[in-house]
Amino acid sequence: MTGWRLSPFALVTLAGIVGSVIALAIAPHDTLAAYLAAVAAISAIPVGALMVLMMTYLVPGRWTNAMHLPLTAAALTIPVFGLLFVPVLIGLPWLYPWVHEPPVPAFKAVYLSPSFFVLRSVVYFAAWTAVALWVRRAWGNPAQMIRAASAGLVIWALTASLAGVDWIESLTPDFHSSIYGLLFLTFQLLGGVAFGIAMTAAAHSRSRAIAGYGALLLSTLLLWAYIQAMQYIIIWSGNLPDAATWY
C-alpha cells in the first residue's frame, strides 16, 4: 500500500504559505509591501490587456484579430486578481501610514480613509470586470464594438490612474506627483501589450499574423520609458528635496 504524497506544486504552495505567515509575524509591513508590489505587477497584465483589447476594437486589422483571444481571456480574469488584492485591504493598518496618522488637508484625510480606500478598490475591479464583459459581448458587432471600446477606455483611464495613486503613491502620503497616474497607466499598458504579443506569438509562431509586433512592443516600451524619464527630469531640474527623497 503506497502512502499519500503531495505533488511538487502542492509542496511549493504549502511552503510559500508557511513562509508568508512567518514573514508576516516577523515583518508585517515589509511582507505586505512586497505582496502589494507583486499583485500590482501581475494585475497589470489583465487590466492592461483590457485596454489593448479595446484599442484593437477601434483600430482593427490583421494583427488585432490574432490578439483577440488571448487579450479577451486575460481581461476576463480581472475578478481573480481582485480577490488577490484582499490581503492588501486586510493589511491596511500595517501597510499605509495614513491609517494611523491622517494627513492634512481635510480632503486628503477623508480621501485616504480606510473605508473609502476599500470602497474605491472594490469599485475599480468591479468597473474593469463590467467593461471586460461589455467588450466581450460587443465582439462581432462593429457599432457596439466602437461604442463599448470608446466608453470603456474613458472608464479605464480614470479608474486605472486613480488606482495607481491609491495603491502605490499613497504609500508615501506626503509625496505628490501629477503624472503618477499616467505612470501607472503606461505600466499596465506595457504589461498588457507584452502578454498579448507573447501569447499570440506562441500560437502563431509560423504565421505572418505576428509581423510588426516587434515594432508595437518597442513603441510601448519607448512610451513607458519616456513617461518615467519625464518624472525624473522634472524632479531633478526642479531640485525638489521631497521628491528626490521619494526616489
MOSUL-V537001 format. One record per residue. SS is DSSP state (2 for helix, 1 for strand, 0 for the rest). OMEGA is omega as a letter, one per 20 degrees, with the letter a starting at -180 (NA if undefined). Layout:
{{SS	OMEGA} {SS	OMEGA}}
This chain:
{{0	a} {0	r} {0	r} {0	a} {0	r} {0	r} {0	r} {2	r} {2	r} {2	r} {2	r} {2	r} {2	r} {2	r} {2	r} {2	r} {2	r} {2	r} {2	r} {2	r} {2	r} {2	r} {2	r} {2	r} {2	a} {2	a} {0	a} {2	a} {2	a} {2	a} {2	r} {2	r} {2	r} {2	r} {2	r} {2	r} {2	a} {2	a} {2	r} {2	a} {2	a} {2	r} {2	r} {2	a} {2	a} {2	a} {2	r} {2	r} {2	r} {2	r} {2	a} {2	r} {2	r} {2	r} {2	r} {2	r} {2	a} {2	r} {0	a} {0	r} {0	a} {2	a} {2	a} {2	r} {2	a} {2	a} {2	a} {2	a} {2	a} {2	r} {2	r} {2	r} {2	r} {2	a} {2	a} {0	r} {0	a} {2	r} {2	r} {2	a} {2	r} {2	r} {2	r} {2	a} {0	a} {2	r} {2	r} {2	r} {2	r} {2	a} {0	a} {2	a} {2	a} {2	a} {2	a} {0	a} {2	a} {2	r} {2	a} {0	a} {0	a} {0	a} {0	r} {0	j} {0	a} {2	a} {2	a} {2	r} {2	r} {2	a} {2	r} {0	r} {0	a} {2	a} {2	r} {2	r} {2	r} {2	r} {2	a} {2	r} {2	r} {2	r} {2	r} {2	a} {2	r} {2	r} {2	r} {2	r} {2	r} {2	r} {2	r} {2	r} {2	r} {2	a} {2	r} {2	a} {2	a} {2	a} {0	r} {0	r} {0	a} {2	a} {2	r} {2	r} {2	r} {2	a} {2	a} {2	a} {2	a} {2	r} {2	a} {2	r} {2	r} {2	r} {2	a} {2	a} {2	a} {2	a} {2	a} {2	r} {2	r} {2	r} {2	r} {2	r} {2	a} {2	a} {2	a} {0	a} {2	a} {2	r} {2	r} {2	a} {0	r} {0	r} {0	r} {0	r} {0	a} {0	a} {0	a} {2	r} {2	r} {2	r} {2	a} {2	r} {2	a} {2	r} {2	r} {2	r} {2	r} {2	r} {2	r} {2	r} {2	a} {2	r} {2	a} {2	r} {2	a} {2	a} {2	r} {2	r} {2	r} {2	a} {2	a} {0	a} {0	a} {0	a} {0	r} {2	a} {2	a} {2	r} {0	r} {0	a} {2	r} {2	r} {2	r} {2	r} {2	r} {2	r} {2	r} {2	r} {2	a} {2	r} {2	r} {2	a} {2	r} {2	a} {2	r} {2	a} {2	r} {2	r} {2	a} {2	a} {2	r} {2	r} {2	a} {2	a} {2	r} {2	r} {0	a} {0	a} {2	a} {2	r} {2	r} {2	r} {2	r} {2	r} {0	NA}}
